[in-house]
Amino acid sequence: MNISVQSVHFDATAELKAFAEKKVSKLEKIADFIVDAEIILKVVKPEVANNKEASIKLNIKSGELFANKIADTFEEAIVLSVEALEKQVLKAKEKAQAK
């Protein structure tokens, strides 16, 4: 699976990019139909709490899955997004097996 990480309005550290890639790559263990993943990290309104946004788009063989979460830290937002995508991947896997 090819994973790309983009950061909007800030420069993401190598550790943050590695963390995001590690978390998203775990989804590949659930299903083998994931083609690639796009992770977009951005800071929303820097002066407030809960201003870190993580959007993850998974391109799968039958379409795409998307999750977008906002939290205090990028790590937390990434984890929440991956958890949401896990449910979507499992649902897509069930649909594929039903056909």
C-alpha distances in whole Angstrom, upper triangle without the diagonal:
4,6,10,13,16,20,23,26,26,24,21,22,19,20,19,15,15,16,14,10,12,13,10,8,11,10,7,11,13,11,9,9,7,6,5,7,11,13,17,19,23,26,29,32,32,36,35,33,30,29,25,23,19,17,14,13,10,10,10,12,15,15,14,14,16,18,20,22,25,26,28,25,22,21,23,21,18,19,20,18,15,18,19,15,16,19,17,14,17,19,17,17,20,21,19,21,24,24
4,7,10,13,17,20,23,23,21,18,19,17,18,17,14,13,15,13,10,12,13,10,9,13,12,11,14,16,14,13,12,9,7,5,6,9,11,14,17,21,24,26,30,30,34,33,32,29,27,24,21,18,16,13,12,10,10,12,14,17,16,14,15,16,17,19,21,24,25,27,24,21,20,22,21,17,19,21,18,16,19,20,16,17,21,19,17,20,22,19,20,23,24,22,24,27,27
4,7,10,13,17,20,19,17,15,16,14,15,14,10,10,12,9,7,10,11,8,8,12,12,11,15,16,15,14,14,11,9,6,5,6,7,11,13,17,20,23,27,27,30,29,28,25,23,20,18,14,13,10,10,9,10,13,16,18,17,14,14,14,15,16,18,20,22,23,21,17,16,19,17,14,16,18,15,13,17,18,15,16,19,18,16,20,22,20,20,24,24,23,25,28,28
4,7,10,13,17,16,14,12,14,13,14,13,9,11,12,10,8,12,13,10,11,15,15,15,18,20,19,18,17,14,12,8,6,5,6,8,11,14,18,20,24,24,28,27,26,24,22,18,16,13,12,10,10,11,12,15,18,20,18,15,15,14,15,16,18,19,21,22,20,16,16,19,17,14,17,18,15,15,19,19,16,18,21,20,19,22,24,22,23,27,27,26,28,31,31
4,7,10,13,12,11,9,11,10,12,10,6,9,11,8,8,12,12,11,12,16,16,17,20,21,21,21,20,16,15,11,9,6,5,6,8,11,14,17,21,20,24,24,23,20,18,15,13,10,10,9,11,12,14,17,21,22,20,17,16,15,15,14,15,17,18,19,16,12,13,16,14,12,15,17,14,14,18,18,16,19,22,21,20,23,25,24,25,28,29,28,31,33,33
4,7,10,10,9,8,11,12,14,11,9,12,13,11,11,15,15,14,16,19,19,20,23,24,24,24,23,19,18,14,11,8,6,5,6,8,12,15,18,18,22,22,21,19,17,13,12,10,10,10,12,14,16,20,23,24,21,18,18,15,15,14,15,16,17,19,16,13,14,17,15,13,17,18,15,16,20,20,18,21,24,22,22,26,27,26,27,31,31,30,33,35,35
4,7,6,6,6,10,11,13,10,9,13,14,11,13,16,17,16,18,21,21,23,26,26,27,27,26,22,21,18,14,11,8,6,5,6,9,12,15,14,18,19,18,17,14,11,10,9,10,12,14,17,19,23,26,27,24,21,20,17,16,14,15,14,16,16,14,11,13,16,14,13,17,18,16,17,21,21,20,23,25,24,24,28,29,28,30,33,33,33,36,38,38
4,6,8,9,13,15,16,13,13,17,17,15,17,20,20,19,22,24,24,26,29,29,29,29,28,25,24,20,17,13,11,7,6,5,7,9,12,12,16,17,18,16,13,11,10,10,11,14,16,19,21,24,28,28,25,22,21,18,17,14,15,14,16,16,15,12,16,17,15,15,19,19,17,19,22,22,21,25,27,25,26,30,30,30,32,35,34,35,38,39,40
4,7,10,13,16,18,15,15,19,19,17,20,23,22,22,25,27,27,29,32,32,33,33,32,28,27,24,20,17,14,11,9,6,6,9,10,10,14,15,16,16,12,11,11,13,14,17,19,23,25,28,31,32,29,26,24,21,20,17,17,15,16,16,15,13,17,19,17,17,21,21,20,22,25,25,25,28,30,29,30,33,34,33,35,38,38,38,41,43,43
4,6,9,13,14,12,13,16,17,16,18,21,21,21,23,26,26,28,31,32,32,33,32,28,27,24,20,17,14,11,9,7,7,11,12,11,14,16,16,16,13,11,12,13,15,17,20,23,25,29,32,33,30,27,25,22,21,18,18,16,16,16,14,12,15,17,16,16,20,21,20,22,25,25,25,27,30,29,30,33,34,34,35,38,39,39,41,43,44
4,6,9,12,10,10,14,15,14,16,19,19,20,22,24,25,27,29,31,31,31,31,27,26,22,19,16,14,12,10,10,10,14,16,14,18,19,19,18,15,13,14,14,16,18,20,23,25,28,31,33,30,27,26,23,22,19,19,18,18,17,15,12,15,18,17,16,20,21,20,22,25,25,25,27,30,29,30,33,34,34,35,38,39,38,41,43,44
4,7,8,6,7,10,11,11,13,15,16,16,18,21,22,23,26,27,28,28,28,25,24,20,17,15,12,10,8,9,11,15,17,15,18,19,19,17,15,12,13,12,14,15,18,20,23,26,29,31,28,25,24,21,20,18,17,16,16,15,12,10,12,15,14,13,16,18,18,18,22,23,22,24,27,27,27,30,32,31,32,35,36,36,38,41,41
4,5,5,6,9,10,11,13,14,16,17,18,21,22,24,26,28,29,29,29,26,25,22,19,17,14,14,11,13,14,18,20,18,21,21,20,19,17,14,15,15,17,18,21,22,25,28,31,33,31,27,26,23,22,20,20,19,18,17,13,11,12,16,16,14,17,20,19,20,23,24,24,25,28,28,28,31,33,33,33,36,38,37,39,42,43
4,5,5,6,9,10,11,12,14,15,16,19,21,22,24,26,27,27,27,24,23,20,18,16,14,14,13,15,17,21,23,21,24,25,23,22,20,17,18,16,18,18,20,21,24,26,29,32,30,27,25,24,22,21,21,21,20,19,16,13,13,17,17,15,17,20,20,19,22,24,23,24,28,28,27,30,32,32,32,35,36,36,38,41,41
4,5,5,6,9,10,10,12,14,15,17,19,21,22,24,26,26,27,24,24,21,18,17,14,15,13,16,17,21,23,21,24,24,22,21,19,16,17,15,18,18,21,21,24,26,30,32,30,27,25,23,22,21,20,19,18,17,13,11,10,14,15,13,15,18,18,17,20,22,22,23,26,27,26,28,31,31,31,34,36,35,37,40,41
4,5,5,6,9,10,11,12,14,16,18,19,21,23,24,25,26,22,22,19,16,14,11,12,10,12,14,17,20,18,21,21,19,17,16,12,13,12,14,14,17,19,22,24,28,30,27,24,22,20,18,17,16,16,15,14,11,8,7,11,12,10,12,15,15,15,18,19,19,20,23,24,24,26,28,28,29,32,33,33,35,37,39
4,5,5,6,9,10,11,12,15,16,17,20,21,22,22,23,19,19,16,13,12,9,10,10,13,15,18,21,20,23,23,22,20,18,14,14,12,13,13,15,16,19,22,25,27,25,22,20,19,17,17,17,17,17,17,13,10,10,13,13,11,13,16,15,14,18,19,18,19,23,23,22,25,27,27,27,30,31,31,33,36,36
4,5,5,6,9,10,10,13,15,16,18,20,21,21,22,19,19,16,14,14,12,13,13,16,18,22,25,23,26,26,24,22,21,17,17,14,16,15,17,17,20,22,25,27,26,23,21,20,19,19,19,19,19,19,15,12,11,14,15,12,13,17,16,14,18,20,18,19,23,23,22,24,27,26,27,30,31,31,32,35,36
4,6,5,6,9,10,11,14,15,17,18,20,21,22,19,20,17,14,14,11,13,12,15,17,20,23,22,25,24,21,19,19,15,15,12,14,13,16,17,20,22,25,27,25,22,20,19,17,17,16,17,16,16,12,10,7,11,12,9,10,13,13,12,15,17,16,17,20,21,20,22,25,25,25,28,30,30,31,34,35
4,5,5,6,8,10,12,14,16,17,18,19,20,16,17,14,11,10,8,10,10,13,16,18,22,21,24,23,21,18,17,13,13,9,11,10,13,13,16,18,22,24,22,19,17,15,14,14,13,15,14,16,12,9,8,10,10,6,8,11,10,9,13,14,13,14,18,18,17,20,22,22,23,26,27,27,29,31,32
4,6,5,6,9,10,11,13,15,16,16,17,14,14,11,9,10,8,11,12,16,19,22,25,24,27,27,25,22,21,17,16,12,13,11,13,12,15,17,20,22,21,18,17,16,15,16,16,18,18,19,16,13,11,14,13,10,11,14,13,11,14,16,14,15,18,18,17,20,22,21,22,25,26,25,27,30,31
4,6,5,7,9,11,12,14,16,16,18,15,16,14,12,13,12,15,15,19,21,24,27,26,29,28,26,23,22,19,18,14,15,13,15,14,17,18,21,24,23,20,18,18,17,18,18,19,19,20,17,14,11,14,14,10,11,14,13,11,13,16,14,14,18,18,17,19,22,22,21,24,26,26,27,30,31
4,6,6,8,10,11,12,14,16,17,14,16,14,11,13,11,14,14,17,20,22,25,25,28,26,23,20,20,17,16,12,13,11,13,13,16,17,21,22,21,18,16,15,14,15,14,16,16,18,15,12,10,11,11,8,7,10,10,7,10,12,11,11,14,15,14,16,19,19,19,22,24,24,25,28,29
4,5,6,8,10,11,12,13,14,11,12,10,8,9,9,12,13,17,20,22,26,25,28,27,25,21,21,17,15,12,11,9,10,9,12,13,17,19,17,14,13,12,12,13,14,17,17,19,17,13,12,13,12,8,9,11,9,6,10,11,9,10,13,13,12,14,17,16,17,20,21,21,23,25,26
4,5,5,8,10,11,11,13,10,11,10,9,11,11,15,17,20,23,26,29,29,32,30,28,25,25,21,19,15,15,12,13,11,13,14,16,19,18,16,15,15,15,17,18,20,21,23,20,17,15,16,16,12,12,15,13,10,12,14,12,11,15,15,13,15,18,17,17,20,22,21,22,25,26
4,5,6,7,10,11,13,11,14,13,12,14,14,18,19,22,25,27,30,30,33,31,28,25,25,22,20,17,16,13,14,13,15,15,18,20,19,17,15,16,15,18,18,21,21,23,20,17,15,16,16,12,11,14,13,9,11,13,11,9,13,14,11,13,16,16,15,18,20,20,21,24,25
4,5,5,7,9,10,8,11,11,10,13,13,17,18,22,25,26,30,30,33,31,29,25,25,22,20,16,15,12,12,10,12,12,14,16,16,14,12,13,13,16,17,20,21,23,21,18,16,17,16,13,12,13,11,8,9,11,8,7,10,10,8,10,13,12,12,15,17,16,17,20,22
4,5,5,6,8,7,9,10,10,14,15,19,21,24,27,29,33,33,36,34,32,29,28,25,22,19,17,14,14,10,12,11,13,15,16,14,13,15,16,19,20,23,24,27,24,21,19,20,19,16,15,17,15,11,13,14,11,10,13,13,9,11,14,13,12,15,17,16,17,20,21
4,6,7,10,10,13,13,14,17,18,22,23,27,30,32,35,35,38,36,33,30,30,27,25,21,20,17,17,14,15,14,16,18,19,17,16,18,18,21,22,25,26,28,25,23,20,21,21,17,16,18,17,13,14,16,13,10,13,14,11,11,15,14,12,15,17,16,16,20,21
4,7,9,10,13,14,14,18,18,22,24,27,30,31,35,35,38,36,33,30,30,27,24,21,20,16,16,13,15,13,14,16,17,16,14,16,17,20,21,24,25,28,26,23,21,21,20,17,16,17,15,12,12,13,11,8,10,11,8,7,11,11,9,11,14,13,13,17,18
4,6,7,10,12,13,17,18,22,24,27,31,32,36,36,39,37,35,31,31,28,25,22,20,16,15,12,12,10,11,13,14,13,13,15,17,20,22,25,27,30,28,25,23,23,22,19,18,19,17,14,14,15,11,10,11,11,7,8,11,9,7,10,12,11,11,15,16
4,6,8,11,13,17,19,22,25,28,32,33,37,38,41,39,37,33,33,30,27,23,21,17,16,12,12,9,10,12,14,14,14,17,19,22,24,28,29,32,29,26,25,25,24,21,20,21,19,16,17,18,14,13,15,14,10,11,14,11,9,13,14,12,13,16,16
4,6,9,12,15,18,21,24,27,31,32,36,37,40,38,36,33,32,29,26,22,20,16,14,10,9,6,6,8,10,11,12,15,17,21,23,27,29,32,30,27,25,26,24,21,21,21,19,16,18,17,14,13,15,13,9,11,13,10,9,12,12,10,12,15,15
4,6,8,12,14,17,20,24,27,29,32,33,36,35,33,30,29,26,23,19,16,13,11,7,6,4,7,9,10,9,10,12,15,18,20,24,26,28,26,23,22,23,21,18,18,19,16,13,16,15,11,12,14,12,9,12,13,11,10,14,14,13,15,18,18
4,7,11,14,17,20,24,27,29,33,33,37,36,34,31,30,26,23,20,17,13,11,7,5,5,7,10,10,9,11,14,16,19,22,25,27,30,27,24,23,24,22,19,20,21,18,16,18,18,14,15,17,15,12,15,17,14,14,18,17,15,18,21,20
4,7,10,13,17,20,24,25,29,30,33,32,31,28,26,23,20,16,14,11,8,6,5,7,10,12,11,10,11,12,14,17,19,22,24,27,24,21,20,22,20,16,18,19,16,14,17,17,13,15,17,15,13,17,18,15,16,20,20,18,21,23,23
4,7,10,13,16,20,22,26,26,30,29,27,24,23,19,16,13,10,7,6,5,6,9,12,14,12,10,9,10,11,13,16,18,20,23,21,17,17,18,16,13,15,16,12,11,15,14,11,13,16,14,13,16,18,16,17,20,20,20,22,25,25
4,7,10,13,17,19,22,23,27,26,25,22,20,17,14,10,8,6,5,7,8,12,15,16,14,11,11,10,11,12,14,16,19,21,19,15,16,17,15,12,15,15,12,12,16,15,12,15,18,16,15,19,20,18,20,23,23,23,25,28,28
4,7,10,14,16,19,20,23,22,21,18,16,13,10,7,6,5,7,9,11,15,18,19,17,13,12,10,10,10,12,13,15,17,15,11,12,14,11,9,12,13,10,10,14,14,12,15,18,16,16,20,21,20,22,25,25,25,27,30,30
4,7,10,12,16,17,20,20,19,16,14,11,8,6,5,6,9,12,14,18,21,22,19,15,14,11,11,9,11,12,14,16,14,10,13,14,11,10,13,14,11,13,16,16,14,18,20,18,19,22,23,22,24,27,27,27,30,32,33
4,7,10,13,13,17,16,16,13,11,7,6,5,6,9,12,15,18,21,24,25,22,19,17,14,12,10,10,10,11,13,11,7,10,12,9,9,13,13,11,13,16,16,16,19,21,20,21,24,25,25,27,30,30,30,33,35,35
4,6,10,10,14,14,14,12,8,6,5,7,9,12,14,18,20,24,27,28,24,21,19,16,14,11,11,9,11,12,11,9,12,13,11,11,15,15,14,16,19,18,19,22,24,23,24,27,28,28,30,32,32,33,36,37,38
4,6,6,10,10,11,9,6,5,6,9,11,15,18,21,24,27,31,31,28,24,22,19,16,13,12,9,10,10,10,9,13,13,11,13,16,16,16,18,21,20,21,24,26,25,27,30,30,30,33,35,35,36,39,40,41
4,6,9,8,10,8,5,6,7,10,12,16,19,22,25,28,32,32,28,25,23,19,16,13,12,9,10,11,12,11,15,15,12,15,18,17,16,20,21,20,22,25,26,25,27,30,30,31,33,35,35,36,39,40,41
4,6,6,9,9,6,9,10,14,16,20,22,26,29,32,35,35,32,28,26,22,20,16,15,12,12,12,14,14,18,17,15,18,21,20,20,23,25,24,25,28,29,29,31,34,34,34,37,39,39,40,43,44,45
4,6,8,9,6,9,11,15,17,21,24,27,30,33,37,37,34,30,28,24,22,18,16,13,12,11,12,13,17,17,15,18,21,20,20,24,25,25,26,29,30,30,32,35,35,36,38,40,40,42,44,46,46
4,7,10,8,11,14,18,20,24,27,30,33,36,40,40,37,33,31,27,24,20,18,14,14,12,14,16,19,18,18,21,23,22,23,26,27,27,29,31,32,33,35,37,37,38,41,42,43,44,47,48,49
4,7,6,10,12,16,19,22,26,29,32,35,38,38,35,31,29,25,22,18,16,12,11,9,12,14,17,16,15,19,21,19,20,24,24,24,26,29,30,30,32,34,35,36,38,40,40,42,44,45,47
4,5,8,11,15,18,21,24,27,31,33,37,37,34,30,27,24,20,17,14,10,8,6,9,12,14,13,13,16,18,17,18,21,22,22,24,26,27,28,30,32,33,34,36,38,38,40,42,43,45
4,6,8,11,14,18,21,24,27,30,34,33,30,27,24,20,17,13,10,6,5,4,7,10,12,10,9,13,14,13,14,18,18,18,20,23,23,24,26,28,29,30,32,34,35,36,38,39,41
4,6,10,13,16,20,23,26,29,33,33,29,26,23,19,16,13,10,6,6,6,8,9,12,11,10,13,15,14,15,18,19,19,21,23,24,25,27,29,30,30,33,34,35,36,39,40,41
4,7,10,13,17,20,23,26,30,30,27,23,21,17,14,11,8,5,5,6,6,5,9,9,7,10,12,12,12,15,17,17,18,21,22,22,24,26,27,28,30,32,33,34,36,38,39
4,7,10,13,17,20,23,26,26,23,19,17,13,11,7,6,4,7,9,8,7,10,9,6,8,11,10,10,13,15,14,15,18,20,19,21,24,24,25,27,29,29,31,33,34,35
4,7,10,13,16,19,23,23,20,17,14,11,8,6,6,6,8,11,10,7,9,9,5,6,9,9,7,10,12,12,12,15,17,17,18,21,22,22,24,26,27,27,30,31,32
4,7,10,13,16,20,20,17,13,11,7,6,4,7,9,12,14,13,10,12,12,9,8,11,10,7,10,12,11,11,14,16,14,16,19,19,19,21,24,24,25,27,29,30
4,7,10,13,16,17,14,10,8,6,5,6,9,12,14,17,15,12,13,13,10,8,11,10,7,8,11,10,8,12,14,12,13,16,17,16,18,21,21,22,24,26,27
4,6,10,13,14,11,7,6,4,7,9,12,15,18,21,19,16,17,17,14,12,14,13,10,10,13,11,9,12,14,11,12,15,16,14,17,19,19,19,22,24,24
4,6,10,11,9,6,5,6,9,12,15,18,20,23,22,18,18,19,16,13,15,15,11,10,13,12,8,11,13,10,9,13,14,12,14,17,17,16,19,21,21
4,7,8,6,4,7,9,12,15,18,21,24,27,25,22,22,22,20,17,19,19,15,14,16,15,12,14,15,12,11,14,15,12,14,17,16,15,18,20,20
4,6,5,5,7,11,14,17,20,24,26,29,27,24,24,24,22,19,20,20,16,15,17,15,12,13,14,11,9,12,13,9,11,14,13,11,15,17,16
4,6,8,11,14,17,21,24,27,30,33,31,28,28,28,26,23,24,23,20,19,20,19,15,16,17,14,12,14,14,10,11,14,13,10,14,16,14
4,7,10,13,17,20,23,27,30,33,32,29,29,29,26,24,24,23,20,19,20,18,15,16,16,13,11,14,12,9,10,13,10,9,13,14,12
4,7,10,14,17,21,24,27,31,29,26,26,26,23,21,22,22,18,18,19,17,14,16,16,12,11,14,13,10,12,15,13,12,16,17,16
4,7,10,14,17,20,23,27,26,23,23,23,20,18,19,18,14,14,16,14,11,13,14,10,10,13,13,10,13,15,14,14,17,19,18
4,7,11,14,17,20,24,23,20,20,19,17,15,16,14,11,11,12,10,7,10,10,7,8,11,11,9,12,14,14,14,17,19,19
4,7,10,14,17,20,19,17,17,17,14,12,14,12,9,10,11,9,7,11,11,9,10,13,13,12,15,17,17,18,21,22,22
4,7,10,13,17,16,14,14,13,10,9,11,9,5,8,9,6,6,10,11,9,11,14,14,14,17,19,19,20,23,24,25
4,7,10,14,14,12,13,12,8,9,11,9,6,9,11,9,10,13,14,13,15,18,18,18,21,23,23,24,27,28,29
4,7,10,11,9,11,9,5,7,9,6,6,9,10,9,11,14,14,15,17,19,19,20,23,24,25,26,29,30,31
4,7,8,8,10,8,5,9,11,9,9,12,13,13,15,17,18,18,21,23,23,24,26,28,29,30,32,34,35
4,6,7,9,6,5,9,10,9,10,13,14,14,16,18,19,20,22,24,25,26,28,30,31,32,34,36,37
4,7,9,7,8,11,12,12,13,16,17,17,20,21,23,24,25,27,28,30,31,33,34,36,38,39,41
4,5,5,6,9,10,11,12,14,16,17,19,20,22,23,24,26,28,29,30,32,34,35,36,38,40
4,5,5,6,9,10,10,12,14,15,16,18,20,21,22,24,26,26,28,30,31,32,34,36,37
4,5,5,6,9,10,11,12,14,15,16,19,20,21,23,25,25,26,29,30,31,32,35,36
4,5,5,6,9,10,11,12,14,15,17,19,20,21,23,24,26,28,29,30,32,34,35
4,6,5,6,9,10,11,12,14,16,17,18,20,22,22,24,26,27,28,30,32,34
4,5,5,6,9,10,10,12,15,15,16,18,20,21,22,24,25,26,28,30,31
4,5,5,6,9,10,10,13,14,15,17,19,20,21,23,24,25,27,29,31
4,6,5,6,9,10,11,13,14,16,17,19,20,22,23,25,26,28,30
4,5,5,6,9,10,11,12,14,16,16,18,20,21,22,24,26,27
4,5,5,6,9,10,10,12,14,15,16,18,20,20,22,24,26
4,5,5,7,9,10,11,13,14,15,17,19,20,21,23,25
4,5,6,7,9,10,11,13,15,16,17,19,20,22,24
4,5,5,6,8,10,10,12,14,15,16,18,20,21
4,5,5,6,9,10,10,12,14,15,16,18,20
4,6,5,6,9,10,11,12,14,15,17,19
4,5,5,6,9,10,11,12,14,15,17
4,5,5,6,9,10,10,12,14,16
4,5,5,6,9,10,11,12,15
4,5,5,6,9,10,11,13
4,5,5,6,9,10,11
4,5,5,6,9,10
4,5,5,6,9
4,5,5,7
4,5,5
4,5
4
